[in-house]
Each structure stands twice: as structure tokens, then as C-alpha cells.
Amino acid sequence: MAEWLNKVYAPNVLRDAGVQFRKEGHVQLLDFLSGPALKELGLLNWSEDFVPMKWRFLSATPPAFVRSQEFLDVLSVVLGRMRSAYLSAQRFGKGDYSLLYDSLRPLGGIAFFLDVNSLDESCGGYSSFVDAAGKEVVRVVPRKNSLSLVDARGLRFFTKYVNHHAGNDRVFVGGVLRT
């Protein structure tokens, strides 16, 4: 298996996670990365990404191991064959957010978040997935070194405003996978 992957995630464990994902529409895998890979995610070169009334956060180019075919192959064990992936690294600190806005279209695939650190739900920073009526369907609360997968077809999402109580930033690599 991949050097960056925690050794507990053998193929049979990943396949079992896939069964859970297909049953529930979402799954969160804890302690997903090895130590050095997790550290690499914290060392990215960040720049501000700000569009008033839509979003404010820092963004960066994801590390090479996340952009590799090997990474997609590991996710394919859970999700099945994938056609493409859109990836981004994002950092939400105090005062950062993303909003639902009229022109925001529903996602057309599987959303994923590879979180670097935990953030208490009461501090914001979680990702909320809503249906066409605006009802929350799934909430992804950041957990240190976790991979969260959400079947987001037909859903839109936003990242809750990070308030002044947050002890750290929400740092993650995320994206949309098309199967």
C-alpha cells in the first residue's frame, strides 16, 4: 500500500468502508494518513481567496501525494472506479466562511475532505450539505487526520463561519470525485 496511508487501512478495511458508504451515503475514516503525510499537509503555501458574499478562506495547491494516481486508486477501493477529481487545499481561520448563494450549483459527485486537525463543532468550520429545500442532510465536523466522503450528488454545501472561540484553523484537502 501507499507510504502516506495508515497501515490499518488494508484493502479489506477500505472495501468495508465502501459498503458503509453505499449504505449511509457518507463515511468518515479516522487516522487516515501516516505521520509524515499529515505533516506535509500543514506546510502548504497559502494565499487568500475572497469573494464577498460567497466565501473567504486561504487556498493552496494540494501536495503531490494527494494529486497522484496512487491516491485515487486508494479511494477507488472505497468508491469504485472514478473518472475524474477536482482537488483543492483550503484553510478556514477565524472569520472565514463559505455561503450558499443563488448561483451555487449542486455538486455532481462524491465530496471528500482530508482534514489535518479537529475543530469543535461549536466553533464553526464544519461543512454542511443541504438538499434543494435547504434542509441539512449531512454535516462534516473536522476530525484530526480523517477522510470524510459524502455522496453529494444533488446537494450544495457551505462551510460554517469560524468564530472567535476556535483554537486553531480548519485545514483540509477537499474536492469532488466523479465515479
MARTOR-926271 format. One line per field, with one value per residue: residue number from 0; residue in three letters; chain; x, y, z of N, C-alpha, C in turn. Coordinates in steps of 0.2 Angstrom, whole numbers, plus 5000, padded with zeros to 4 digits. Layout:
N
num	NUM, ...
residu	ALA, ...
chaine	A, ...
n_x	X, ...
n_y	Y, ...
n_z	Z, ...
ca_x	X, ...
ca_y	Y, ...
ca_z	Z, ...
c_x	X, ...
c_y	Y, ...
c_z	Z, ...
This chain:
179
num	0, 1, 2, 3, 4, 5, 6, 7, 8, 9, 10, 11, 12, 13, 14, 15, 16, 17, 18, 19, 20, 21, 22, 23, 24, 25, 26, 27, 28, 29, 30, 31, 32, 33, 34, 35, 36, 37, 38, 39, 40, 41, 42, 43, 44, 45, 46, 47, 48, 49, 50, 51, 52, 53, 54, 55, 56, 57, 58, 59, 60, 61, 62, 63, 64, 65, 66, 67, 68, 69, 70, 71, 72, 73, 74, 75, 76, 77, 78, 79, 80, 81, 82, 83, 84, 85, 86, 87, 88, 89, 90, 91, 92, 93, 94, 95, 96, 97, 98, 99, 100, 101, 102, 103, 104, 105, 106, 107, 108, 109, 110, 111, 112, 113, 114, 115, 116, 117, 118, 119, 120, 121, 122, 123, 124, 125, 126, 127, 128, 129, 130, 131, 132, 133, 134, 135, 136, 137, 138, 139, 140, 141, 142, 143, 144, 145, 146, 147, 148, 149, 150, 151, 152, 153, 154, 155, 156, 157, 158, 159, 160, 161, 162, 163, 164, 165, 166, 167, 168, 169, 170, 171, 172, 173, 174, 175, 176, 177, 178
residu	MET, ALA, GLU, TRP, LEU, ASN, LYS, VAL, TYR, ALA, PRO, ASN, VAL, LEU, ARG, ASP, ALA, GLY, VAL, GLN, PHE, ARG, LYS, GLU, GLY, HIS, VAL, GLN, LEU, LEU, ASP, PHE, LEU, SER, GLY, PRO, ALA, LEU, LYS, GLU, LEU, GLY, LEU, LEU, ASN, TRP, SER, GLU, ASP, PHE, VAL, PRO, MET, LYS, TRP, ARG, PHE, LEU, SER, ALA, THR, PRO, PRO, ALA, PHE, VAL, ARG, SER, GLN, GLU, PHE, LEU, ASP, VAL, LEU, SER, VAL, VAL, LEU, GLY, ARG, MET, ARG, SER, ALA, TYR, LEU, SER, ALA, GLN, ARG, PHE, GLY, LYS, GLY, ASP, TYR, SER, LEU, LEU, TYR, ASP, SER, LEU, ARG, PRO, LEU, GLY, GLY, ILE, ALA, PHE, PHE, LEU, ASP, VAL, ASN, SER, LEU, ASP, GLU, SER, CYS, GLY, GLY, TYR, SER, SER, PHE, VAL, ASP, ALA, ALA, GLY, LYS, GLU, VAL, VAL, ARG, VAL, VAL, PRO, ARG, LYS, ASN, SER, LEU, SER, LEU, VAL, ASP, ALA, ARG, GLY, LEU, ARG, PHE, PHE, THR, LYS, TYR, VAL, ASN, HIS, HIS, ALA, GLY, ASN, ASP, ARG, VAL, PHE, VAL, GLY, GLY, VAL, LEU, ARG, THR
chaine	A, A, A, A, A, A, A, A, A, A, A, A, A, A, A, A, A, A, A, A, A, A, A, A, A, A, A, A, A, A, A, A, A, A, A, A, A, A, A, A, A, A, A, A, A, A, A, A, A, A, A, A, A, A, A, A, A, A, A, A, A, A, A, A, A, A, A, A, A, A, A, A, A, A, A, A, A, A, A, A, A, A, A, A, A, A, A, A, A, A, A, A, A, A, A, A, A, A, A, A, A, A, A, A, A, A, A, A, A, A, A, A, A, A, A, A, A, A, A, A, A, A, A, A, A, A, A, A, A, A, A, A, A, A, A, A, A, A, A, A, A, A, A, A, A, A, A, A, A, A, A, A, A, A, A, A, A, A, A, A, A, A, A, A, A, A, A, A, A, A, A, A, A, A, A, A, A, A, A
n_x	5004, 5001, 5014, 5010, 4998, 4989, 4993, 4983, 4973, 4970, 4966, 4954, 4948, 4946, 4937, 4926, 4923, 4918, 4906, 4899, 4898, 4890, 4879, 4875, 4878, 4888, 4904, 4917, 4933, 4945, 4961, 4968, 4980, 4998, 5010, 5021, 5015, 5003, 5009, 5015, 5004, 5001, 5011, 5009, 5009, 5000, 4987, 4976, 4959, 4945, 4929, 4917, 4902, 4901, 4913, 4927, 4943, 4959, 4969, 4978, 4989, 4987, 4997, 5008, 5006, 4992, 4988, 4991, 4990, 4990, 4984, 4971, 4968, 4968, 4956, 4947, 4946, 4937, 4926, 4924, 4927, 4934, 4931, 4936, 4944, 4942, 4952, 4957, 4966, 4962, 4960, 4952, 4951, 4949, 4934, 4933, 4923, 4911, 4897, 4880, 4874, 4864, 4868, 4876, 4878, 4872, 4883, 4891, 4895, 4905, 4909, 4924, 4934, 4949, 4955, 4966, 4967, 4957, 4941, 4931, 4914, 4905, 4913, 4911, 4916, 4913, 4907, 4892, 4880, 4866, 4850, 4839, 4828, 4834, 4837, 4847, 4857, 4868, 4882, 4899, 4910, 4926, 4939, 4954, 4966, 4957, 4947, 4934, 4920, 4906, 4891, 4887, 4879, 4867, 4867, 4871, 4884, 4891, 4903, 4903, 4904, 4919, 4921, 4926, 4930, 4937, 4951, 4961, 4964, 4954, 4960, 4962, 4962, 4952, 4938, 4930, 4924, 4922, 4912
n_y	4994, 5012, 5023, 5035, 5031, 5026, 5011, 5003, 5003, 4992, 4984, 4976, 4983, 4995, 4991, 4987, 5000, 5005, 4998, 5003, 5016, 5016, 5011, 5021, 5034, 5042, 5043, 5042, 5041, 5038, 5043, 5043, 5046, 5043, 5048, 5057, 5061, 5068, 5079, 5085, 5091, 5102, 5111, 5119, 5132, 5146, 5157, 5171, 5169, 5177, 5181, 5193, 5190, 5177, 5168, 5167, 5162, 5154, 5147, 5134, 5124, 5107, 5094, 5084, 5070, 5069, 5072, 5062, 5047, 5036, 5040, 5042, 5028, 5022, 5028, 5023, 5010, 5011, 5018, 5013, 5013, 5028, 5043, 5056, 5070, 5084, 5094, 5104, 5113, 5120, 5132, 5137, 5150, 5160, 5170, 5166, 5159, 5150, 5153, 5148, 5152, 5160, 5156, 5145, 5129, 5112, 5099, 5087, 5074, 5064, 5071, 5075, 5077, 5079, 5081, 5090, 5094, 5094, 5102, 5110, 5108, 5119, 5130, 5132, 5131, 5118, 5108, 5109, 5100, 5102, 5099, 5102, 5110, 5116, 5110, 5102, 5089, 5081, 5083, 5088, 5087, 5093, 5082, 5077, 5071, 5064, 5056, 5061, 5056, 5060, 5057, 5068, 5071, 5081, 5089, 5104, 5113, 5122, 5130, 5133, 5148, 5152, 5155, 5167, 5159, 5148, 5137, 5134, 5133, 5127, 5115, 5108, 5096, 5095, 5090, 5085, 5070, 5061, 5047
n_z	5000, 4999, 5005, 5012, 5018, 5032, 5040, 5045, 5036, 5026, 5011, 5013, 5023, 5018, 5008, 5016, 5022, 5010, 5008, 5019, 5016, 5004, 5009, 5019, 5013, 5017, 5025, 5037, 5039, 5051, 5058, 5045, 5037, 5037, 5049, 5043, 5031, 5035, 5041, 5030, 5024, 5032, 5029, 5018, 5005, 5007, 5000, 5000, 4997, 4992, 4989, 4991, 5000, 4996, 4999, 5010, 5013, 5015, 5002, 4993, 4983, 4982, 4991, 4982, 4984, 4986, 4974, 4966, 4956, 4963, 4975, 4971, 4967, 4979, 4985, 4976, 4979, 4990, 4984, 4971, 4953, 4947, 4937, 4937, 4946, 4956, 4965, 4980, 4991, 5007, 5020, 5034, 5044, 5059, 5057, 5043, 5030, 5020, 5009, 5005, 4990, 4977, 4964, 4966, 4961, 4963, 4969, 4958, 4961, 4972, 4987, 4996, 5011, 5018, 5032, 5042, 5056, 5071, 5075, 5086, 5085, 5089, 5087, 5073, 5056, 5051, 5038, 5029, 5021, 5011, 5005, 4990, 4996, 5006, 5018, 5030, 5026, 5028, 5039, 5040, 5052, 5057, 5060, 5067, 5056, 5047, 5034, 5025, 5017, 5006, 4998, 4987, 4977, 4969, 4980, 4989, 4997, 5012, 5021, 5038, 5046, 5055, 5071, 5084, 5095, 5091, 5092, 5083, 5066, 5052, 5042, 5027, 5013, 5000, 4989, 4973, 4968, 4954, 4949
ca_x	5000, 5004, 5018, 5006, 4992, 4990, 4994, 4977, 4968, 4971, 4961, 4948, 4945, 4944, 4931, 4921, 4921, 4914, 4900, 4896, 4897, 4885, 4873, 4873, 4879, 4894, 4908, 4922, 4939, 4949, 4968, 4969, 4987, 5004, 5013, 5024, 5010, 4999, 5014, 5016, 4998, 5002, 5016, 5007, 5010, 4993, 4985, 4969, 4954, 4940, 4924, 4912, 4895, 4902, 4917, 4933, 4947, 4965, 4969, 4985, 4990, 4987, 5003, 5009, 5003, 4985, 4986, 4994, 4985, 4990, 4979, 4964, 4967, 4966, 4949, 4943, 4944, 4931, 4921, 4923, 4931, 4932, 4933, 4940, 4944, 4944, 4956, 4959, 4968, 4959, 4962, 4947, 4953, 4944, 4931, 4932, 4917, 4908, 4890, 4876, 4872, 4859, 4871, 4879, 4875, 4873, 4889, 4889, 4899, 4907, 4914, 4929, 4938, 4955, 4956, 4973, 4966, 4950, 4939, 4925, 4908, 4903, 4917, 4910, 4921, 4911, 4904, 4885, 4877, 4859, 4846, 4836, 4824, 4839, 4837, 4854, 4857, 4875, 4887, 4905, 4914, 4933, 4942, 4961, 4968, 4951, 4945, 4926, 4917, 4899, 4888, 4884, 4875, 4861, 4867, 4875, 4887, 4894, 4907, 4901, 4909, 4923, 4920, 4932, 4932, 4941, 4958, 4965, 4961, 4952, 4965, 4960, 4962, 4945, 4937, 4924, 4926, 4916, 4913
ca_y	5000, 5018, 5025, 5040, 5029, 5022, 5004, 4999, 5003, 4987, 4984, 4973, 4988, 5000, 4989, 4988, 5007, 5006, 4995, 5008, 5022, 5014, 5011, 5028, 5040, 5046, 5039, 5046, 5036, 5041, 5042, 5040, 5046, 5042, 5055, 5062, 5064, 5073, 5085, 5088, 5095, 5108, 5115, 5122, 5139, 5148, 5163, 5172, 5168, 5180, 5184, 5195, 5187, 5170, 5165, 5169, 5157, 5153, 5141, 5132, 5118, 5101, 5091, 5079, 5063, 5069, 5073, 5056, 5041, 5031, 5042, 5040, 5021, 5020, 5030, 5019, 5004, 5013, 5021, 5010, 5016, 5035, 5046, 5062, 5073, 5091, 5095, 5110, 5114, 5126, 5134, 5142, 5153, 5165, 5175, 5163, 5155, 5150, 5153, 5146, 5158, 5158, 5153, 5139, 5123, 5106, 5095, 5082, 5068, 5062, 5076, 5072, 5081, 5076, 5086, 5090, 5094, 5094, 5109, 5109, 5110, 5125, 5135, 5133, 5127, 5112, 5108, 5107, 5098, 5104, 5097, 5108, 5113, 5120, 5105, 5099, 5081, 5078, 5088, 5085, 5090, 5091, 5077, 5077, 5066, 5060, 5057, 5061, 5055, 5062, 5057, 5075, 5072, 5084, 5093, 5110, 5114, 5128, 5129, 5137, 5154, 5150, 5161, 5169, 5153, 5142, 5137, 5133, 5134, 5120, 5114, 5101, 5095, 5093, 5090, 5082, 5064, 5058, 5040
ca_z	5000, 4999, 5011, 5015, 5021, 5039, 5038, 5047, 5030, 5021, 5006, 5015, 5028, 5013, 5005, 5021, 5022, 5004, 5010, 5024, 5012, 4999, 5014, 5023, 5009, 5019, 5029, 5040, 5041, 5056, 5057, 5038, 5034, 5041, 5051, 5038, 5026, 5038, 5042, 5024, 5023, 5036, 5026, 5011, 5004, 5007, 4998, 5001, 4992, 4995, 4985, 4996, 5000, 4994, 5003, 5012, 5016, 5011, 4997, 4991, 4979, 4987, 4990, 4976, 4985, 4985, 4967, 4962, 4954, 4969, 4980, 4968, 4967, 4986, 4985, 4971, 4983, 4994, 4980, 4964, 4948, 4947, 4931, 4937, 4953, 4957, 4971, 4982, 4999, 5010, 5027, 5036, 5051, 5062, 5052, 5037, 5029, 5013, 5009, 5000, 4986, 4972, 4958, 4968, 4959, 4967, 4967, 4954, 4963, 4979, 4990, 5001, 5015, 5021, 5037, 5046, 5063, 5074, 5077, 5089, 5081, 5092, 5084, 5066, 5052, 5048, 5031, 5030, 5015, 5011, 4999, 4986, 5000, 5011, 5024, 5031, 5025, 5031, 5042, 5041, 5058, 5056, 5065, 5065, 5051, 5045, 5027, 5025, 5010, 5006, 4991, 4987, 4971, 4970, 4986, 4989, 5004, 5014, 5027, 5043, 5049, 5060, 5076, 5088, 5100, 5088, 5095, 5078, 5059, 5049, 5036, 5023, 5006, 4998, 4981, 4971, 4964, 4949, 4948
c_x	5004, 5008, 5014, 5000, 4993, 4989, 4987, 4972, 4970, 4966, 4954, 4945, 4943, 4937, 4925, 4919, 4917, 4907, 4896, 4894, 4891, 4878, 4870, 4874, 4885, 4897, 4914, 4927, 4944, 4956, 4970, 4976, 4992, 5006, 5016, 5019, 5005, 5003, 5014, 5010, 4998, 5007, 5015, 5008, 5003, 4993, 4978, 4965, 4947, 4935, 4918, 4905, 4895, 4906, 4923, 4937, 4954, 4965, 4977, 4984, 4991, 4994, 5003, 5006, 4996, 4983, 4988, 4988, 4985, 4985, 4972, 4963, 4965, 4958, 4945, 4942, 4938, 4925, 4919, 4927, 4929, 4935, 4937, 4939, 4945, 4946, 4957, 4961, 4965, 4960, 4957, 4950, 4947, 4941, 4930, 4926, 4916, 4901, 4886, 4873, 4868, 4862, 4875, 4875, 4877, 4879, 4887, 4893, 4900, 4911, 4918, 4933, 4943, 4957, 4962, 4972, 4958, 4948, 4932, 4919, 4905, 4907, 4916, 4915, 4919, 4908, 4897, 4882, 4869, 4856, 4843, 4831, 4828, 4839, 4844, 4853, 4863, 4879, 4893, 4909, 4921, 4936, 4949, 4962, 4963, 4950, 4937, 4924, 4909, 4897, 4884, 4881, 4868, 4861, 4872, 4878, 4890, 4898, 4905, 4906, 4913, 4924, 4927, 4934, 4936, 4948, 4963, 4961, 4959, 4956, 4963, 4961, 4955, 4944, 4931, 4927, 4920, 4917, 4909
c_y	5006, 5020, 5031, 5037, 5025, 5015, 5000, 4999, 4999, 4987, 4981, 4979, 4993, 4998, 4989, 4995, 5008, 5004, 5000, 5014, 5021, 5014, 5017, 5034, 5044, 5041, 5043, 5041, 5040, 5039, 5039, 5040, 5044, 5048, 5059, 5065, 5069, 5079, 5089, 5093, 5101, 5113, 5118, 5130, 5142, 5155, 5164, 5171, 5171, 5183, 5186, 5192, 5180, 5166, 5169, 5164, 5158, 5147, 5140, 5126, 5112, 5098, 5086, 5072, 5063, 5069, 5067, 5051, 5036, 5033, 5040, 5032, 5019, 5022, 5026, 5012, 5005, 5014, 5017, 5015, 5024, 5038, 5052, 5065, 5080, 5092, 5102, 5109, 5120, 5126, 5139, 5144, 5157, 5170, 5172, 5159, 5154, 5150, 5149, 5152, 5156, 5154, 5147, 5133, 5117, 5103, 5089, 5075, 5067, 5068, 5073, 5078, 5077, 5081, 5085, 5090, 5095, 5101, 5107, 5112, 5117, 5131, 5136, 5129, 5121, 5113, 5105, 5106, 5099, 5101, 5104, 5112, 5117, 5116, 5102, 5092, 5078, 5084, 5085, 5089, 5088, 5087, 5076, 5070, 5061, 5061, 5056, 5061, 5056, 5061, 5063, 5076, 5075, 5089, 5099, 5110, 5120, 5126, 5135, 5142, 5151, 5156, 5162, 5164, 5148, 5143, 5136, 5133, 5127, 5120, 5108, 5102, 5092, 5093, 5086, 5076, 5062, 5051, 5038
c_z	5000, 5005, 5015, 5019, 5027, 5037, 5040, 5041, 5025, 5016, 5008, 5020, 5023, 5010, 5010, 5022, 5016, 5005, 5014, 5020, 5007, 5003, 5017, 5018, 5011, 5024, 5031, 5042, 5045, 5056, 5050, 5036, 5039, 5043, 5047, 5033, 5029, 5040, 5036, 5022, 5027, 5034, 5020, 5011, 5002, 5004, 4999, 4995, 4994, 4989, 4990, 4994, 4997, 4998, 5005, 5016, 5013, 5007, 4995, 4986, 4983, 4986, 4984, 4978, 4984, 4978, 4963, 4961, 4959, 4974, 4977, 4968, 4974, 4987, 4981, 4975, 4987, 4989, 4973, 4960, 4948, 4940, 4932, 4945, 4952, 4964, 4973, 4989, 5001, 5017, 5029, 5043, 5054, 5057, 5045, 5036, 5021, 5014, 5004, 4996, 4980, 4966, 4959, 4966, 4963, 4964, 4963, 4955, 4970, 4982, 4995, 5004, 5018, 5026, 5041, 5053, 5065, 5075, 5080, 5085, 5083, 5089, 5077, 5062, 5049, 5042, 5031, 5023, 5015, 5004, 4995, 4990, 5006, 5017, 5024, 5030, 5029, 5034, 5043, 5046, 5057, 5062, 5062, 5061, 5049, 5037, 5028, 5018, 5010, 4999, 4991, 4980, 4972, 4977, 4985, 4996, 5005, 5020, 5032, 5045, 5055, 5065, 5080, 5094, 5097, 5090, 5089, 5071, 5057, 5043, 5033, 5016, 5004, 4990, 4980, 4966, 4960, 4948, 4942
